[in-house]
């Protein structure tokens, strides 16, 4: 099965808006901290999905955002997800409660202390280190353990980035 999704890290100064996923039952991201985003609806572009999902989950309308990379998640349980990764530094509107968990502004250096996926640690480092568009492939074992990673087609170790 193939899925398409977006993920956005909204920035305010030296902070990211993080979503602590605590609400949904049978959520693969249960108790994890992630950005905001979600799955494409029929005929949506990555940008249309991004804008819709951010509005639905936060109440914000993005006014400045960048497409940073494509992340291929191989879950190990028969699902491969192609996630369009964005950052945003401009938004307007009033923050609203999210029905998937708690929204919290977190200092960028504190993100690594949160319960995040191992692969997310890799793309956070990429977001910090490069302005170039990247392709990151993350292969998991079906239980949440990262087996391998490749950046722009070349195998890497988690700490290499």
KAMO-V451043 format. One record per residue. N is the residue number from 0. RES is the residue in three letters. SS is DSSP state (a for helix, b for strand, c for the rest). PSI is psi in whole degrees, 0 to 359 (NA if undefined). OMEGA is omega in whole degrees, 0 to 359 (* if undefined). Layout:
n->N res->RES ss->SS psi->PSI omega->OMEGA
n->N res->RES ss->SS psi->PSI omega->OMEGA
This chain:
n->0 res->UNK ss->c psi->139 omega->179
n->1 res->UNK ss->b psi->136 omega->177
n->2 res->UNK ss->b psi->151 omega->175
n->3 res->UNK ss->b psi->135 omega->181
n->4 res->UNK ss->b psi->170 omega->173
n->5 res->UNK ss->b psi->156 omega->173
n->6 res->UNK ss->b psi->135 omega->183
n->7 res->UNK ss->b psi->136 omega->171
n->8 res->UNK ss->b psi->106 omega->180
n->9 res->UNK ss->b psi->130 omega->183
n->10 res->UNK ss->b psi->140 omega->173
n->11 res->UNK ss->b psi->105 omega->185
n->12 res->UNK ss->c psi->235 omega->181
n->13 res->UNK ss->c psi->30 omega->182
n->14 res->UNK ss->b psi->154 omega->170
n->15 res->UNK ss->b psi->145 omega->171
n->16 res->UNK ss->b psi->116 omega->183
n->17 res->UNK ss->b psi->147 omega->178
n->18 res->UNK ss->b psi->117 omega->176
n->19 res->UNK ss->b psi->108 omega->187
n->20 res->UNK ss->b psi->103 omega->185
n->21 res->UNK ss->c psi->354 omega->193
n->22 res->UNK ss->c psi->309 omega->188
n->23 res->UNK ss->c psi->140 omega->172
n->24 res->UNK ss->c psi->152 omega->180
n->25 res->UNK ss->c psi->39 omega->181
n->26 res->UNK ss->c psi->123 omega->178
n->27 res->UNK ss->c psi->334 omega->179
n->28 res->UNK ss->c psi->13 omega->183
n->29 res->UNK ss->c psi->128 omega->179
n->30 res->UNK ss->c psi->4 omega->176
n->31 res->UNK ss->c psi->159 omega->173
n->32 res->UNK ss->b psi->125 omega->181
n->33 res->UNK ss->b psi->177 omega->172
n->34 res->UNK ss->c psi->192 omega->179
n->35 res->UNK ss->b psi->151 omega->181
n->36 res->UNK ss->b psi->193 omega->180
n->37 res->UNK ss->b psi->193 omega->186
n->38 res->UNK ss->b psi->147 omega->178
n->39 res->UNK ss->c psi->143 omega->166
n->40 res->UNK ss->c psi->167 omega->184
n->41 res->UNK ss->c psi->131 omega->175
n->42 res->UNK ss->c psi->10 omega->179
n->43 res->UNK ss->c psi->147 omega->168
n->44 res->UNK ss->c psi->167 omega->176
n->45 res->UNK ss->a psi->319 omega->182
n->46 res->UNK ss->a psi->321 omega->177
n->47 res->UNK ss->a psi->317 omega->178
n->48 res->UNK ss->a psi->314 omega->179
n->49 res->UNK ss->a psi->306 omega->185
n->50 res->UNK ss->a psi->319 omega->179
n->51 res->UNK ss->a psi->311 omega->183
n->52 res->UNK ss->a psi->318 omega->179
n->53 res->UNK ss->a psi->315 omega->179
n->54 res->UNK ss->a psi->314 omega->181
n->55 res->UNK ss->a psi->319 omega->187
n->56 res->UNK ss->a psi->336 omega->186
n->57 res->UNK ss->a psi->336 omega->188
n->58 res->UNK ss->c psi->349 omega->182
n->59 res->UNK ss->c psi->148 omega->169
n->60 res->UNK ss->b psi->121 omega->181
n->61 res->UNK ss->b psi->137 omega->177
n->62 res->UNK ss->b psi->346 omega->178
n->63 res->UNK ss->b psi->119 omega->181
n->64 res->UNK ss->b psi->161 omega->181
n->65 res->UNK ss->b psi->136 omega->174
n->66 res->UNK ss->b psi->113 omega->188
n->67 res->UNK ss->b psi->330 omega->182
n->68 res->UNK ss->b psi->171 omega->174
n->69 res->UNK ss->b psi->130 omega->180
n->70 res->UNK ss->b psi->122 omega->177
n->71 res->UNK ss->b psi->113 omega->177
n->72 res->UNK ss->b psi->119 omega->171
n->73 res->UNK ss->b psi->110 omega->192
n->74 res->UNK ss->c psi->336 omega->185
n->75 res->UNK ss->c psi->355 omega->178
n->76 res->UNK ss->c psi->28 omega->175
n->77 res->UNK ss->c psi->2 omega->180
n->78 res->UNK ss->c psi->130 omega->171
n->79 res->UNK ss->b psi->129 omega->182
n->80 res->UNK ss->b psi->132 omega->175
n->81 res->UNK ss->b psi->110 omega->186
n->82 res->UNK ss->b psi->123 omega->175
n->83 res->UNK ss->b psi->119 omega->185
n->84 res->UNK ss->b psi->127 omega->181
n->85 res->UNK ss->b psi->155 omega->163
n->86 res->UNK ss->b psi->154 omega->179
n->87 res->UNK ss->b psi->141 omega->178
n->88 res->UNK ss->b psi->11 omega->176
n->89 res->UNK ss->b psi->132 omega->180
n->90 res->UNK ss->b psi->159 omega->175
n->91 res->UNK ss->b psi->169 omega->181
n->92 res->UNK ss->c psi->180 omega->182
n->93 res->UNK ss->c psi->128 omega->178
n->94 res->UNK ss->c psi->135 omega->179
n->95 res->UNK ss->c psi->162 omega->179
n->96 res->UNK ss->c psi->146 omega->180
n->97 res->UNK ss->b psi->134 omega->181
n->98 res->UNK ss->c psi->6 omega->179
n->99 res->UNK ss->c psi->354 omega->181
n->100 res->UNK ss->b psi->199 omega->184
n->101 res->UNK ss->b psi->130 omega->175
n->102 res->UNK ss->b psi->130 omega->182
n->103 res->UNK ss->b psi->133 omega->172
n->104 res->UNK ss->b psi->123 omega->185
n->105 res->UNK ss->b psi->134 omega->174
n->106 res->UNK ss->b psi->138 omega->184
n->107 res->UNK ss->a psi->320 omega->181
n->108 res->UNK ss->a psi->342 omega->180
n->109 res->UNK ss->a psi->349 omega->181
n->110 res->UNK ss->a psi->322 omega->183
n->111 res->UNK ss->a psi->342 omega->179
n->112 res->UNK ss->a psi->348 omega->182
n->113 res->UNK ss->c psi->167 omega->176
n->114 res->UNK ss->c psi->86 omega->180
n->115 res->UNK ss->c psi->160 omega->177
n->116 res->UNK ss->c psi->148 omega->178
n->117 res->UNK ss->a psi->319 omega->178
n->118 res->UNK ss->a psi->327 omega->177
n->119 res->UNK ss->a psi->325 omega->177
n->120 res->UNK ss->a psi->322 omega->180
n->121 res->UNK ss->a psi->310 omega->184
n->122 res->UNK ss->a psi->337 omega->171
n->123 res->UNK ss->a psi->318 omega->178
n->124 res->UNK ss->a psi->321 omega->177
n->125 res->UNK ss->a psi->319 omega->179
n->126 res->UNK ss->a psi->325 omega->179
n->127 res->UNK ss->a psi->323 omega->191
n->128 res->UNK ss->a psi->337 omega->186
n->129 res->UNK ss->c psi->147 omega->173
n->130 res->UNK ss->c psi->356 omega->184
n->131 res->UNK ss->c psi->148 omega->175
n->132 res->UNK ss->c psi->138 omega->181
n->133 res->UNK ss->b psi->160 omega->173
n->134 res->UNK ss->b psi->122 omega->182
n->135 res->UNK ss->b psi->127 omega->176
n->136 res->UNK ss->b psi->128 omega->180
n->137 res->UNK ss->b psi->123 omega->181
n->138 res->UNK ss->b psi->119 omega->180
n->139 res->UNK ss->b psi->165 omega->185
n->140 res->UNK ss->c psi->5 omega->182
n->141 res->UNK ss->c psi->346 omega->178
n->142 res->UNK ss->c psi->8 omega->179
n->143 res->UNK ss->c psi->3 omega->179
n->144 res->UNK ss->c psi->127 omega->179
n->145 res->UNK ss->b psi->122 omega->180
n->146 res->UNK ss->b psi->319 omega->182
n->147 res->UNK ss->b psi->161 omega->178
n->148 res->UNK ss->b psi->148 omega->177
n->149 res->UNK ss->b psi->133 omega->178
n->150 res->UNK ss->b psi->121 omega->181
n->151 res->UNK ss->c psi->40 omega->175
n->152 res->UNK ss->c psi->358 omega->181
n->153 res->UNK ss->b psi->131 omega->181
n->154 res->UNK ss->b psi->139 omega->176
n->155 res->UNK ss->b psi->162 omega->170
n->156 res->UNK ss->c psi->153 omega->184
n->157 res->UNK ss->a psi->320 omega->182
n->158 res->UNK ss->a psi->356 omega->184
n->159 res->UNK ss->a psi->337 omega->186
n->160 res->UNK ss->c psi->NA omega->*
